[in-house]
Structures are given as structure tokens and as C-alpha cells.
Amino acid sequence: MDNSIRKNEVCVIGLPRCDFVFSSTRSCFIGYSFEESTLEMNLLRKLLQERGMLVEEAAGNLAPGQNAFCAKICSKIITSQFCIILLNNEEIGGRELPNANVNMEYGLMLGFNKYVIPFQHQKQTLPFNVAGLDTIKYDNKNFEEKAISAIENAIAATTQINVPQDSGDQSLKLFLLQRNVLISTLEDEGERALYRLGEPLGFNLFTNFGGHEVVYFGRFAAIRAESIIWRIRKLAEILNSRIASMPFRVKTGMVTTEQVEMIKQIFNTLRFWILVSSDHDKQLIVTNITNDPISYEVEVITLEEAMAEVRSLPGYGA
């Protein structure tokens, strides 16, 4: 599967480009009629959550001060790993009518080339414009069985081995070099230990040229701000727990008092550099960390800011 970053550059309602990254979250957006699909939604939420998927739905999102269509629907579809659509008609005046909002969401999913699981109750009829598309027909007895099979197939088909990454490796190397840091060679046991703490969360380890200051670098341009904030706070929690455990480690002979003092000096200068795709994500992260600070210095840098620093280097592009 292609793991290169793919952003939405053309807004479907004519607003400036949003730069949300396709399939950048482990989530499933579900489009459905709020009145007609209560039982199905309860089951789908349960099945998805059991499989580690975040459930996104327009009804469950608030967007104060934002464009509701963008924040509650379009961006959630773009960033989702796959989508589910419940094409159950509404009964109005004795007639079955398709839900306009649901069909609009289905159109967005298809237009964005998302992996979509369409369901409709077997007693109902699809609108003519989607009647030719494969749709899973179900009844109340077999819905769970069919939903489990479809969801597990979707997860298998859409799970990426690596998180989508931005291109431009050479430029990023120049950016980091001009900031006087080098990627850790991990030859030192202490550096290996620090790297292992951040690696599960997607952080790489850099040191300054002298090797005595450490930077955790998170290249997160393809990840939503909420997930980035969680990663930052989780790594800070891990580091703080390690420091808190030092008296026990000294007592059990795992480290010496001298080593503890050295570790504390390193932790006192430790920094986080976070690379994100947009000013919007940067502001969300900065605001969150400012309102509830962690124990470490955090600098958030957009891709454009990083490239601007590179372009300022002598002879760049000459």
C-alpha cells in the first residue's frame, strides 16, 4: 500500500484548502439517518470499539465557531480509515424516501475514493443513482454477522504498515542540521534506552553536536492534532515515571547515584520538536500544552516553517 502523504487540497464547498490527510486516523466514519438506525448504530459502535477503531459520526461532534460541514462531516470522512453508510430510507406520509444528508455523505465517501461499507435493510429499495453499487442487504437477525465480516475485511484492507509520511527527507535533514542536531546513532546504551521510550509513539531521537542534549523529534504531519497531543503527553508521562522510579532503581542496584545525577541532567535539557502539516494543528497543540503544561519544552513547527528555515540557508536552491 502507498504510504505517502495525501492531503485534501480542493475543498468541495469552495473554502481554502483544508490540508486534512486522507486515512490518517484509526477511525471509521458512519453516515446514517438519526431517526431510522438506532439499533444498527448501537451494534456498529460496539463492534468497531472492540476492534480498536474510533467511531466518528456527524451526530456525535460539536463544532463551535467552525464550519459545521467541514468539522463534523467532511474532515472526518477524509481522515477516517474507512467508512460505513446506512442507506435506510425514512418513512414519510406512508412513503419511503432516501435521507438527503446520508446520500450526500455517501457521495463524499465515493468522491474521496474511500473504502465504504454500504448497508440497507433487505425490505427497502435503493435509490436509482446508487442501485448499481454493491450493497450489503440485511435483516435484524443477520446484521451482526454481516457487520462483523464486513468490518474485519475493511480493517484488513485499509490498515497501513506505516503511518503516512510526508516526503522531503533531504530538506528535513538540512532543517535539523541547521538546528545543530544529529539523529542518534544509538551506539550509547543511554541513548538506546531513551529511543526505546519514544519509539512506540512515533518519536525519533536526536542529540546536539556535543551529544549531551536530547531532542525527541515527532514527524507527525500526517496525524491529527488530537492524536499528536496524546502522544506528547504519553511520552512525558513515561519519562516522568522513569525519573520517579530512580530511588527504587538505586536501591535495587540497577543504577548508581552518579548515573541518576547524569540522567536528571539530560532530562532537564530534554526537548520535544513536533512537525505538523498546518498552522491550525500547531495552534491546537500549542494551546493545549500552554493550558496544561508538561515537564518538557515543546516546540511545534509546521512543514512550511521548516522549509522556510531551509530556504534561508546560504546557497539553497542556487
Contacts in CASP RR format, 6 or more apart in sequence:
PFRMAT RR
TARGET T0000
AUTHOR 0000-0000-0000
METHOD contacts of the structure
MODEL  1
MDNSIRKNEVCVIGLPRCDFVFSSTRSCFIGYSFEESTLEMNLLRKLLQE
RGMLVEEAAGNLAPGQNAFCAKICSKIITSQFCIILLNNEEIGGRELPNA
NVNMEYGLMLGFNKYVIPFQHQKQTLPFNVAGLDTIKYDNKNFEEKAISA
IENAIAATTQINVPQDSGDQSLKLFLLQRNVLISTLEDEGERALYRLGEP
LGFNLFTNFGGHEVVYFGRFAAIRAESIIWRIRKLAEILNSRIASMPFRV
KTGMVTTEQVEMIKQIFNTLRFWILVSSDHDKQLIVTNITNDPISYEVEV
ITLEEAMAEVRSLPGYGA
1 160 0 8 1.000
1 161 0 8 1.000
3 160 0 8 1.000
3 161 0 8 1.000
3 162 0 8 1.000
3 163 0 8 1.000
3 164 0 8 1.000
3 165 0 8 1.000
4 164 0 8 1.000
4 165 0 8 1.000
4 167 0 8 1.000
5 21 0 8 1.000
5 164 0 8 1.000
5 165 0 8 1.000
5 166 0 8 1.000
5 167 0 8 1.000
5 221 0 8 1.000
5 222 0 8 1.000
5 277 0 8 1.000
6 21 0 8 1.000
6 22 0 8 1.000
6 23 0 8 1.000
6 164 0 8 1.000
7 17 0 8 1.000
7 19 0 8 1.000
7 20 0 8 1.000
7 21 0 8 1.000
7 22 0 8 1.000
7 277 0 8 1.000
8 17 0 8 1.000
8 18 0 8 1.000
8 19 0 8 1.000
8 20 0 8 1.000
8 21 0 8 1.000
8 22 0 8 1.000
8 78 0 8 1.000
8 112 0 8 1.000
9 17 0 8 1.000
9 19 0 8 1.000
10 17 0 8 1.000
11 17 0 8 1.000
11 18 0 8 1.000
11 70 0 8 1.000
12 74 0 8 1.000
12 108 0 8 1.000
13 69 0 8 1.000
13 70 0 8 1.000
13 74 0 8 1.000
15 67 0 8 1.000
15 70 0 8 1.000
18 70 0 8 1.000
18 74 0 8 1.000
18 75 0 8 1.000
18 78 0 8 1.000
19 277 0 8 1.000
19 278 0 8 1.000
19 280 0 8 1.000
20 75 0 8 1.000
20 78 0 8 1.000
20 79 0 8 1.000
21 78 0 8 1.000
21 79 0 8 1.000
21 164 0 8 1.000
21 221 0 8 1.000
21 222 0 8 1.000
21 223 0 8 1.000
21 277 0 8 1.000
22 78 0 8 1.000
22 79 0 8 1.000
22 112 0 8 1.000
22 164 0 8 1.000
23 79 0 8 1.000
23 80 0 8 1.000
23 81 0 8 1.000
23 158 0 8 1.000
23 160 0 8 1.000
23 164 0 8 1.000
24 79 0 8 1.000
24 163 0 8 1.000
24 164 0 8 1.000
24 222 0 8 1.000
24 223 0 8 1.000
24 224 0 8 1.000
25 54 0 8 1.000
25 79 0 8 1.000
25 80 0 8 1.000
25 81 0 8 1.000
25 223 0 8 1.000
25 224 0 8 1.000
25 227 0 8 1.000
26 52 0 8 1.000
26 53 0 8 1.000
26 54 0 8 1.000
26 81 0 8 1.000
27 53 0 8 1.000
27 54 0 8 1.000
27 55 0 8 1.000
27 56 0 8 1.000
27 76 0 8 1.000
27 79 0 8 1.000
27 80 0 8 1.000
27 81 0 8 1.000
28 48 0 8 1.000
28 53 0 8 1.000
28 54 0 8 1.000
28 55 0 8 1.000
28 56 0 8 1.000
28 80 0 8 1.000
28 81 0 8 1.000
28 82 0 8 1.000
28 83 0 8 1.000
28 84 0 8 1.000
28 151 0 8 1.000
28 154 0 8 1.000
29 56 0 8 1.000
29 57 0 8 1.000
29 76 0 8 1.000
29 77 0 8 1.000
29 80 0 8 1.000
29 83 0 8 1.000
29 84 0 8 1.000
29 105 0 8 1.000
29 109 0 8 1.000
30 41 0 8 1.000
30 44 0 8 1.000
30 55 0 8 1.000
30 56 0 8 1.000
30 57 0 8 1.000
30 83 0 8 1.000
30 84 0 8 1.000
30 85 0 8 1.000
30 86 0 8 1.000
31 57 0 8 1.000
31 58 0 8 1.000
31 83 0 8 1.000
31 84 0 8 1.000
31 85 0 8 1.000
31 86 0 8 1.000
31 102 0 8 1.000
31 105 0 8 1.000
31 106 0 8 1.000
32 40 0 8 1.000
32 41 0 8 1.000
32 57 0 8 1.000
32 85 0 8 1.000
32 86 0 8 1.000
32 88 0 8 1.000
32 102 0 8 1.000
33 86 0 8 1.000
33 88 0 8 1.000
33 90 0 8 1.000
33 99 0 8 1.000
33 101 0 8 1.000
33 102 0 8 1.000
34 59 0 8 1.000
35 90 0 8 1.000
36 86 0 8 1.000
36 88 0 8 1.000
36 89 0 8 1.000
36 90 0 8 1.000
36 99 0 8 1.000
37 86 0 8 1.000
37 88 0 8 1.000
39 140 0 8 1.000
40 86 0 8 1.000
40 88 0 8 1.000
40 119 0 8 1.000
40 143 0 8 1.000
41 57 0 8 1.000
41 86 0 8 1.000
43 143 0 8 1.000
43 144 0 8 1.000
43 147 0 8 1.000
44 55 0 8 1.000
44 84 0 8 1.000
44 147 0 8 1.000
44 151 0 8 1.000
45 55 0 8 1.000
47 144 0 8 1.000
47 147 0 8 1.000
47 148 0 8 1.000
47 151 0 8 1.000
48 54 0 8 1.000
48 55 0 8 1.000
48 151 0 8 1.000
49 55 0 8 1.000
51 151 0 8 1.000
51 152 0 8 1.000
51 155 0 8 1.000
53 81 0 8 1.000
53 151 0 8 1.000
53 155 0 8 1.000
56 76 0 8 1.000
56 80 0 8 1.000
58 72 0 8 1.000
58 73 0 8 1.000
58 76 0 8 1.000
58 101 0 8 1.000
58 105 0 8 1.000
60 72 0 8 1.000
61 71 0 8 1.000
61 72 0 8 1.000
61 76 0 8 1.000
62 72 0 8 1.000
63 70 0 8 1.000
63 71 0 8 1.000
63 72 0 8 1.000
73 105 0 8 1.000
73 108 0 8 1.000
74 108 0 8 1.000
77 83 0 8 1.000
77 105 0 8 1.000
77 108 0 8 1.000
77 109 0 8 1.000
77 112 0 8 1.000
77 114 0 8 1.000
78 112 0 8 1.000
79 224 0 8 1.000
80 114 0 8 1.000
81 115 0 8 1.000
81 154 0 8 1.000
81 155 0 8 1.000
81 158 0 8 1.000
81 159 0 8 1.000
82 114 0 8 1.000
82 115 0 8 1.000
82 116 0 8 1.000
82 117 0 8 1.000
82 154 0 8 1.000
82 155 0 8 1.000
82 157 0 8 1.000
82 158 0 8 1.000
83 109 0 8 1.000
83 114 0 8 1.000
83 115 0 8 1.000
83 116 0 8 1.000
83 117 0 8 1.000
84 116 0 8 1.000
84 117 0 8 1.000
84 118 0 8 1.000
84 119 0 8 1.000
84 151 0 8 1.000
85 102 0 8 1.000
85 105 0 8 1.000
85 106 0 8 1.000
85 109 0 8 1.000
85 116 0 8 1.000
85 117 0 8 1.000
85 118 0 8 1.000
85 119 0 8 1.000
86 102 0 8 1.000
86 119 0 8 1.000
86 120 0 8 1.000
87 98 0 8 1.000
87 102 0 8 1.000
87 103 0 8 1.000
87 106 0 8 1.000
87 118 0 8 1.000
87 119 0 8 1.000
87 120 0 8 1.000
87 124 0 8 1.000
87 126 0 8 1.000
87 127 0 8 1.000
87 130 0 8 1.000
87 135 0 8 1.000
88 99 0 8 1.000
88 119 0 8 1.000
88 120 0 8 1.000
88 121 0 8 1.000
88 124 0 8 1.000
89 96 0 8 1.000
89 97 0 8 1.000
89 98 0 8 1.000
89 99 0 8 1.000
89 124 0 8 1.000
89 125 0 8 1.000
90 96 0 8 1.000
90 97 0 8 1.000
90 98 0 8 1.000
90 99 0 8 1.000
91 97 0 8 1.000
96 124 0 8 1.000
96 125 0 8 1.000
98 127 0 8 1.000
103 127 0 8 1.000
103 129 0 8 1.000
103 130 0 8 1.000
106 116 0 8 1.000
106 118 0 8 1.000
106 130 0 8 1.000
109 116 0 8 1.000
110 116 0 8 1.000
115 154 0 8 1.000
115 157 0 8 1.000
115 158 0 8 1.000
117 136 0 8 1.000
117 150 0 8 1.000
117 151 0 8 1.000
117 154 0 8 1.000
118 130 0 8 1.000
118 133 0 8 1.000
118 134 0 8 1.000
118 135 0 8 1.000
118 136 0 8 1.000
119 135 0 8 1.000
119 136 0 8 1.000
119 137 0 8 1.000
119 138 0 8 1.000
119 143 0 8 1.000
119 146 0 8 1.000
119 147 0 8 1.000
119 150 0 8 1.000
120 126 0 8 1.000
120 135 0 8 1.000
120 136 0 8 1.000
120 137 0 8 1.000
120 138 0 8 1.000
121 137 0 8 1.000
121 138 0 8 1.000
121 139 0 8 1.000
122 137 0 8 1.000
122 138 0 8 1.000
122 139 0 8 1.000
123 139 0 8 1.000
125 131 0 8 1.000
126 132 0 8 1.000
126 133 0 8 1.000
126 135 0 8 1.000
136 146 0 8 1.000
136 150 0 8 1.000
138 146 0 8 1.000
138 147 0 8 1.000
163 202 0 8 1.000
163 222 0 8 1.000
163 223 0 8 1.000
164 222 0 8 1.000
165 219 0 8 1.000
165 221 0 8 1.000
165 222 0 8 1.000
166 219 0 8 1.000
166 221 0 8 1.000
166 222 0 8 1.000
166 277 0 8 1.000
166 303 0 8 1.000
171 306 0 8 1.000
171 307 0 8 1.000
171 310 0 8 1.000
172 219 0 8 1.000
172 275 0 8 1.000
172 306 0 8 1.000
174 310 0 8 1.000
174 313 0 8 1.000
174 316 0 8 1.000
175 306 0 8 1.000
175 307 0 8 1.000
175 309 0 8 1.000
175 310 0 8 1.000
176 182 0 8 1.000
176 183 0 8 1.000
176 206 0 8 1.000
176 217 0 8 1.000
178 309 0 8 1.000
178 310 0 8 1.000
178 313 0 8 1.000
179 309 0 8 1.000
180 208 0 8 1.000
180 209 0 8 1.000
181 206 0 8 1.000
181 207 0 8 1.000
181 208 0 8 1.000
181 209 0 8 1.000
181 215 0 8 1.000
181 217 0 8 1.000
182 206 0 8 1.000
182 207 0 8 1.000
182 208 0 8 1.000
182 209 0 8 1.000
183 204 0 8 1.000
183 205 0 8 1.000
183 206 0 8 1.000
184 191 0 8 1.000
184 194 0 8 1.000
184 195 0 8 1.000
184 204 0 8 1.000
184 205 0 8 1.000
184 206 0 8 1.000
184 207 0 8 1.000
185 191 0 8 1.000
186 192 0 8 1.000
186 195 0 8 1.000
186 205 0 8 1.000
191 205 0 8 1.000
191 207 0 8 1.000
191 214 0 8 1.000
194 205 0 8 1.000
194 214 0 8 1.000
194 266 0 8 1.000
195 204 0 8 1.000
195 205 0 8 1.000
197 235 0 8 1.000
197 238 0 8 1.000
197 239 0 8 1.000
197 242 0 8 1.000
198 205 0 8 1.000
198 216 0 8 1.000
198 235 0 8 1.000
198 238 0 8 1.000
201 231 0 8 1.000
201 234 0 8 1.000
201 235 0 8 1.000
202 218 0 8 1.000
202 219 0 8 1.000
202 220 0 8 1.000
202 231 0 8 1.000
203 216 0 8 1.000
203 217 0 8 1.000
203 218 0 8 1.000
203 231 0 8 1.000
203 235 0 8 1.000
203 272 0 8 1.000
204 216 0 8 1.000
204 217 0 8 1.000
204 218 0 8 1.000
204 219 0 8 1.000
205 214 0 8 1.000
205 215 0 8 1.000
205 216 0 8 1.000
205 217 0 8 1.000
206 214 0 8 1.000
206 215 0 8 1.000
206 216 0 8 1.000
206 217 0 8 1.000
206 273 0 8 1.000
207 213 0 8 1.000
207 214 0 8 1.000
207 215 0 8 1.000
208 215 0 8 1.000
212 266 0 8 1.000
212 269 0 8 1.000
213 266 0 8 1.000
213 269 0 8 1.000
213 270 0 8 1.000
213 271 0 8 1.000
214 266 0 8 1.000
214 269 0 8 1.000
214 270 0 8 1.000
214 271 0 8 1.000
215 270 0 8 1.000
215 271 0 8 1.000
215 272 0 8 1.000
215 273 0 8 1.000
216 235 0 8 1.000
216 270 0 8 1.000
216 271 0 8 1.000
216 272 0 8 1.000
216 273 0 8 1.000
217 273 0 8 1.000
217 275 0 8 1.000
218 231 0 8 1.000
218 272 0 8 1.000
218 273 0 8 1.000
218 274 0 8 1.000
218 275 0 8 1.000
219 275 0 8 1.000
220 227 0 8 1.000
220 228 0 8 1.000
220 231 0 8 1.000
220 274 0 8 1.000
220 275 0 8 1.000
220 276 0 8 1.000
221 275 0 8 1.000
221 276 0 8 1.000
221 277 0 8 1.000
221 303 0 8 1.000
222 277 0 8 1.000
223 231 0 8 1.000
224 281 0 8 1.000
225 276 0 8 1.000
225 280 0 8 1.000
225 281 0 8 1.000
225 284 0 8 1.000
225 285 0 8 1.000
226 284 0 8 1.000
228 274 0 8 1.000
228 276 0 8 1.000
228 281 0 8 1.000
228 285 0 8 1.000
229 284 0 8 1.000
229 285 0 8 1.000
229 288 0 8 1.000
229 289 0 8 1.000
232 272 0 8 1.000
232 274 0 8 1.000
232 285 0 8 1.000
232 289 0 8 1.000
232 294 0 8 1.000
232 298 0 8 1.000
233 294 0 8 1.000
235 272 0 8 1.000
236 294 0 8 1.000
236 295 0 8 1.000
236 296 0 8 1.000
239 267 0 8 1.000
239 270 0 8 1.000
239 295 0 8 1.000
239 296 0 8 1.000
240 295 0 8 1.000
243 263 0 8 1.000
243 264 0 8 1.000
243 267 0 8 1.000
246 255 0 8 1.000
246 260 0 8 1.000
246 263 0 8 1.000
246 264 0 8 1.000
249 255 0 8 1.000
249 260 0 8 1.000
250 256 0 8 1.000
250 257 0 8 1.000
250 260 0 8 1.000
255 263 0 8 1.000
270 296 0 8 1.000
270 297 0 8 1.000
271 296 0 8 1.000
271 297 0 8 1.000
271 298 0 8 1.000
271 299 0 8 1.000
272 296 0 8 1.000
272 297 0 8 1.000
272 298 0 8 1.000
272 299 0 8 1.000
273 299 0 8 1.000
273 301 0 8 1.000
274 285 0 8 1.000
274 298 0 8 1.000
274 299 0 8 1.000
274 300 0 8 1.000
274 301 0 8 1.000
275 301 0 8 1.000
275 302 0 8 1.000
275 303 0 8 1.000
275 306 0 8 1.000
276 282 0 8 1.000
276 285 0 8 1.000
276 300 0 8 1.000
276 301 0 8 1.000
276 302 0 8 1.000
276 303 0 8 1.000
277 302 0 8 1.000
277 303 0 8 1.000
278 302 0 8 1.000
279 302 0 8 1.000
281 300 0 8 1.000
281 302 0 8 1.000
282 300 0 8 1.000
282 301 0 8 1.000
282 302 0 8 1.000
285 298 0 8 1.000
285 300 0 8 1.000
286 300 0 8 1.000
289 298 0 8 1.000
310 316 0 8 1.000
311 317 0 8 1.000
END
